[in-house]
Amino acid sequence: MDLDNYKLTYFDLRGIAEPIRLIFRYTNVPFEDHRVTPETWKDVKKTFKWQQLPFLDCNGKILTQSVAISRFLASKFGLNPPPKNGAWNQAKCDEIVGAINDLRLQIKSYVLSKMGIGSKEDGALLRNTLLTSSVPRFLENLVELLDSIRKDFGDDDAFSEGNFIFGRKPVWADFWLAHFTDQWVEVLEEPKMLEKYETLKKQQEEVYNLPGVAEWIKERPSSFI
């Protein structure tokens, strides 16, 4: 049993903290889901080295950067990829999450336009560009990447034949991929976005049906992003 004390601090949003929350929910490890308002954070952010959220307090020690937090928890809770070719498999997780962050940054301008920062006309143009160019390219590349990963790990019994990134067993990057494909559908208001990408659709469904995760999806606070 994990006896460490965890406190995750982020805004009252899903955002880049949500994959971390999903990891905690899936592993059934207790944590404090501390949510702050922008006003509250503005008053205290200068006391933190990077002045960014999220950060994780583990027994009084602070870890920042959402990917670093996710990888740390993966090591603690057994969510690393298959040990065979482990360094390569871990790098593939990083590749997937890196691609997710690249697209997330491209979508950020559109999110700001929906929040009233910028004109509606600019927002409409951004959405059109995303849906006709950037998003399909990223989704196609992610499908190809998952296909290649599954071919590489072969007949490892612990990971074969499944819809997670490495087949039958979830790894930390699965929570990133499922969350952000879901968020992109919601933010871009394109409910059929994943219809052409069956691999990604099944991966998201597999993660969202996991014990702990399924319950959290139903009860979590509503959020724009």
C-alpha positions as CSV (number, residue, x, y, z in Angstrom):
1,M,0.0,0.0,0.0
2,D,1.2,3.5,-0.9
3,L,1.5,5.5,2.3
4,D,2.7,8.8,0.8
5,N,0.6,11.9,1.0
6,Y,-0.3,13.6,-2.3
7,K,-1.7,17.0,-3.0
8,L,-2.3,18.1,-6.6
9,T,-2.8,21.8,-7.1
10,Y,-4.4,23.2,-10.3
11,F,-7.1,25.4,-11.5
12,D,-10.8,24.3,-11.4
13,L,-10.4,23.0,-14.9
14,R,-9.5,19.6,-16.5
15,G,-6.6,20.8,-18.6
16,I,-3.2,19.3,-18.2
17,A,-3.9,18.2,-14.7
18,E,-6.7,15.8,-15.7
19,P,-4.5,12.9,-16.9
20,I,-2.8,13.1,-13.4
21,R,-6.2,12.9,-11.7
22,L,-7.2,9.9,-13.9
23,I,-4.0,8.1,-12.8
24,F,-4.9,8.7,-9.2
25,R,-8.5,7.5,-9.7
26,Y,-7.4,4.4,-11.6
27,T,-4.8,3.4,-9.0
28,N,-7.2,4.2,-6.2
29,V,-4.5,6.1,-4.4
30,P,-5.9,8.9,-2.2
31,F,-4.9,12.5,-3.1
32,E,-6.1,16.0,-2.3
33,D,-7.5,17.6,-5.5
34,H,-6.7,21.2,-4.6
35,R,-8.3,23.7,-7.0
36,V,-7.5,27.4,-7.0
37,T,-9.0,30.4,-8.7
38,P,-6.9,32.5,-11.0
39,E,-7.1,35.3,-8.5
40,T,-5.8,33.2,-5.6
41,W,-3.0,31.8,-7.8
42,K,-2.0,35.3,-8.9
43,D,-1.4,36.2,-5.2
44,V,0.9,33.2,-4.5
45,K,2.5,32.2,-7.8
46,K,5.6,34.2,-7.2
47,T,6.4,32.0,-4.3
48,F,6.9,29.0,-6.6
49,K,10.0,28.6,-8.8
50,W,8.3,28.1,-12.2
51,Q,5.2,30.1,-11.4
52,Q,3.1,27.4,-13.2
53,L,0.4,24.9,-12.4
54,P,0.0,22.0,-11.9
55,F,2.3,21.0,-9.1
56,L,2.3,17.9,-6.9
57,D,3.1,18.0,-3.2
58,C,4.4,14.6,-2.1
59,N,5.2,14.4,1.6
60,G,6.1,18.1,1.6
61,K,8.3,17.9,-1.5
62,I,7.1,19.8,-4.6
63,L,7.2,18.4,-8.2
64,T,6.2,20.6,-11.1
65,Q,5.5,19.9,-14.8
66,S,2.6,17.7,-15.7
67,V,4.7,15.2,-17.7
68,A,7.2,14.8,-14.9
69,I,4.4,14.3,-12.4
70,S,2.8,11.6,-14.6
71,R,6.1,9.8,-15.1
72,F,6.8,9.9,-11.4
73,L,3.4,8.4,-10.5
74,A,3.8,5.8,-13.3
75,S,7.0,4.6,-11.6
76,K,5.2,4.5,-8.2
77,F,2.1,2.8,-9.4
78,G,3.2,0.3,-12.0
79,L,2.1,2.3,-15.1
80,N,5.3,2.2,-17.1
81,P,5.4,0.5,-20.5
82,P,6.6,-3.1,-21.1
83,P,10.1,-3.7,-19.6
84,K,11.3,-5.4,-22.8
85,N,12.9,-2.6,-24.7
86,G,11.9,-0.4,-21.8
87,A,13.8,2.7,-22.7
88,W,12.5,2.7,-26.2
89,N,8.9,2.1,-25.0
90,Q,9.2,4.9,-22.5
91,A,10.5,7.2,-25.3
92,K,7.4,6.2,-27.4
93,C,5.2,7.3,-24.5
94,D,7.1,10.6,-24.4
95,E,6.6,10.9,-28.2
96,I,2.9,10.5,-27.9
97,V,2.6,13.0,-25.1
98,G,4.9,15.4,-26.9
99,A,2.7,15.3,-30.0
100,I,-0.4,15.9,-27.8
101,N,1.2,19.0,-26.3
102,D,2.2,20.2,-29.8
103,L,-1.5,20.0,-30.9
104,R,-2.7,21.4,-27.6
105,L,-0.6,24.5,-28.2
106,Q,-2.1,24.9,-31.7
107,I,-5.6,24.6,-30.3
108,K,-4.9,27.1,-27.5
109,S,-5.5,30.1,-29.7
110,Y,-8.9,28.8,-30.6
111,V,-9.7,28.2,-26.9
112,L,-8.8,31.8,-26.1
113,S,-11.1,33.0,-28.9
114,K,-14.0,31.0,-27.4
115,M,-13.2,32.7,-24.1
116,G,-13.7,36.1,-25.8
117,I,-10.1,36.9,-26.4
118,G,-10.0,37.8,-30.1
119,S,-12.7,38.2,-32.7
120,K,-15.4,35.6,-33.6
121,E,-14.2,35.8,-37.2
122,D,-10.6,34.9,-36.2
123,G,-12.0,32.1,-34.1
124,A,-14.0,30.7,-37.0
125,L,-10.9,30.7,-39.2
126,L,-8.8,29.0,-36.6
127,R,-11.4,26.3,-36.1
128,N,-11.6,25.7,-39.8
129,T,-7.9,25.4,-40.1
130,L,-7.7,23.0,-37.2
131,L,-10.4,20.7,-38.4
132,T,-9.2,20.6,-42.0
133,S,-5.5,20.5,-41.5
134,S,-3.8,20.3,-38.1
135,V,-6.1,18.0,-36.3
136,P,-6.5,15.3,-39.0
137,R,-2.8,15.2,-39.5
138,F,-2.1,14.7,-35.8
139,L,-4.8,12.1,-35.4
140,E,-3.6,10.1,-38.4
141,N,0.0,10.3,-37.1
142,L,-1.1,9.1,-33.7
143,V,-3.0,6.1,-35.2
144,E,0.1,5.2,-37.2
145,L,2.2,5.5,-34.1
146,L,0.0,3.2,-32.0
147,D,-0.1,0.7,-34.8
148,S,3.7,0.6,-35.0
149,I,4.1,0.3,-31.2
150,R,1.8,-2.7,-31.1
151,K,3.7,-4.4,-33.8
152,D,7.0,-3.8,-32.0
153,F,6.1,-5.3,-28.6
154,G,4.9,-8.6,-30.3
155,D,3.6,-11.4,-28.1
156,D,4.3,-10.1,-24.6
157,D,1.4,-11.8,-22.7
158,A,1.0,-8.9,-20.3
159,F,0.4,-6.4,-23.1
160,S,-0.9,-8.3,-26.1
161,E,-4.3,-7.9,-27.8
162,G,-6.0,-4.8,-26.4
163,N,-6.9,-1.2,-27.1
164,F,-4.5,0.6,-24.9
165,I,-1.3,2.1,-26.3
166,F,0.6,-1.1,-25.6
167,G,-2.4,-3.4,-25.9
168,R,-4.0,-5.0,-22.9
169,K,-2.4,-3.0,-20.0
170,P,-2.7,0.8,-19.5
171,V,0.4,2.9,-19.2
172,W,0.7,6.5,-18.0
173,A,0.5,8.0,-21.5
174,D,-2.9,6.3,-22.1
175,F,-4.5,8.7,-19.7
176,W,-3.0,11.6,-21.6
177,L,-4.2,10.3,-25.0
178,A,-7.7,9.5,-23.8
179,H,-8.2,12.8,-22.1
180,F,-7.0,15.0,-24.9
181,T,-8.8,13.2,-27.7
182,D,-12.0,13.7,-25.6
183,Q,-11.1,17.4,-24.9
184,W,-10.5,18.2,-28.5
185,V,-13.9,16.8,-29.5
186,E,-15.5,18.9,-26.9
187,V,-13.6,22.1,-27.4
188,L,-13.8,22.0,-31.2
189,E,-17.5,21.0,-31.0
190,E,-17.0,18.2,-33.4
191,P,-18.6,15.1,-31.9
192,K,-17.8,12.8,-34.8
193,M,-14.1,13.8,-34.9
194,L,-12.9,10.3,-33.9
195,E,-15.2,8.3,-36.2
196,K,-12.5,8.0,-38.8
197,Y,-9.9,7.0,-36.2
198,E,-11.2,3.8,-34.7
199,T,-7.9,3.0,-33.0
200,L,-8.1,6.3,-31.0
201,K,-11.8,5.9,-30.3
202,K,-11.3,2.4,-28.9
203,Q,-8.3,3.5,-26.9
204,Q,-10.4,6.3,-25.3
205,E,-13.3,4.0,-24.5
206,E,-10.9,1.5,-22.9
207,V,-9.4,4.1,-20.6
208,Y,-12.8,5.7,-19.7
209,N,-14.2,2.3,-18.8
210,L,-11.4,1.5,-16.3
211,P,-12.5,1.0,-12.7
212,G,-12.1,4.3,-10.8
213,V,-11.9,6.3,-14.1
214,A,-15.4,5.5,-15.2
215,E,-16.8,6.6,-11.8
216,W,-14.7,9.8,-12.0
217,I,-15.9,10.7,-15.5
218,K,-19.5,10.6,-14.2
219,E,-18.9,12.7,-11.0
220,R,-16.1,15.1,-11.9
221,P,-16.9,18.9,-12.0
222,S,-18.1,20.3,-15.2
223,S,-15.4,22.4,-17.0
224,F,-14.9,24.3,-20.2
225,I,-11.5,22.7,-20.8
